[in-house]
Amino acid sequence: MSETLEPKTAGTPWHLWVVGILATLWNAGGVFDYTATVTQWAPYMSNFTEEQQAYFYSFPAWQYIIWAIGVWGAFVGSILLLLRSRFAVWAFAISLLAALASMIHGMSLKDVPEGASNPAFAAIIILIGVLLLAYAWWMTRRGVLR
């Protein structure tokens, strides 16, 4: 009688692929927005007024770093979810904390140009981040993520 010390892993449920692909596409949008803003990509930034552009370009370096951790962490978490890695939980958790910090700071600022901030959209981003973290944690508990 031989016993293995490896934990038994569950098969991959169909919904992991749906959630993982949708999460990757959603978070790729965040990465694109961040990258286009930081690089001041004219075709993208022309959608904003000069006042809004000046506001985005005036962020301190630490805010760009927090924003990067938020969007890139979520994107990496989505890829890790598709790879069935338990580290997706950590990536989503770190991303969510960074997104919360960035949004709390952004909403506390005064003199934000009209249209440069959308609290409803920020709430949706946070909600999706919480749901992705919960899903990754649930898949880890079920033994799907290893």
N, C-alpha and C positions, 0 to 999 in steps of 0.2 A: 504494500500500500504506500503510494507516494503522495505527499502533500506538497503543493506549491505555496510559496510565500507571497506570490504576486496577488494583488487584489483583483478581484473579478471585475471586469468592466462591462457595462451595458452596451448593447448595440446602438447605432446612431438612429435616433428617431427622425422621421421625415421633417418635423417642424424645426429641427436644428438647422437644416439647410435653408429653409424659408427665412427663419429669423436671421441667420448668419449672412445670407445674401442681401436681404433688405437692410440690415444694419450696416453692411459694408457700403452699400450705395448711399445710404443716408449720411454716414460719416465721411464718405468721399466728398460730399457736398460741403461739409464743414472744412475739410482740408483745402478744398478749392477756394472757398471764401477767404480763409486765412492766408493762403499763399498769394492769391491775387491782390489782397490788401497790403500785405507786407512788401511785396515786390512792386506795388503801385502800378499794376498792370492796367494800362490805359483803357483797353476795350471794356474791362470790367468796371473800373473805377469811374468811367464816364457815366455810369448809371446814377451816380451820386452828385449832389450839388457841390460847389467849391467849398462851402461852409462844412458840409459833412466830411468831405475829403480831408480838410484841414484838421477836423476833430479826430478822425481815424489816424492820421499821420502824427498827431501830437501825443499818442500814448507813450508812457514811459516804457523803457526796455523790459522791466519786470512784468508789465501787463502783457506784452507780446509773448514773453516766455510762458506765463500762465495760460494764455490763450493757446499757444502751441501745444502745451502738455494736454490741455483739454481736448483739442481736435485730433491730434496725432495719437493720443492715448486711446481714444474711442475707436479710431480707425484700426489701430493695432489690435485692440480688444476684439473687434469684429473678425479680423483675420485669424486670431488665436481661437475664436469660437469655431470658425470653420475647420481649423486644424485640430479641434477637440482638445485643446490645451487648457488645463486648469488655471493657467496664468491669465486667461481672459478675465477672470474675476478681478484680479489685481489691476489689470489695465483699465477696466471699466471703473473700478473704485477710484483710482488715482485721477482718471479723466473727469469723473463726476465732481470730485473735490476741487479740481482746478477750474472747472466750468462754474461751479458755485462761487468760488472766490472771485473770478473774473466778473461774473454777472452782478454780484453784490457790490463790488467796487464800481462798476459801470452805472448801476442804478443809484448809487449814492452821489454821483457827480452832479454838479449844477451846470447850467449853461450848455446842456447837450442840445445840439441842433435838432430841430424837428425832423423826424424820420430816421434819425441815426440810432435810435433805440426803440425796441418793441418788446415791452414786458410780456405780452401774450406769447410771442414766439420764444422768448427766453424761458418761459414756464414750460412750453412744449419740449424744448431741448432738455431741460432738467428732468421732466417726466420720462422722456424716452431713455435718458441716461439711467434713471432709477430702474426702469423696467428691464433694460439690458443687463444691468448689474444683478438684479434679482433672477433673471433667466439664467445667466451664467452660473450663479450660485446654486440654483436649483439643478442644473445639469451636472454640476460637480457633485452635489449630494447624491444624485442618482447614479453616479459612476460613469456618466457619458463623457465628461471631460476628465482627462487623466494627466 
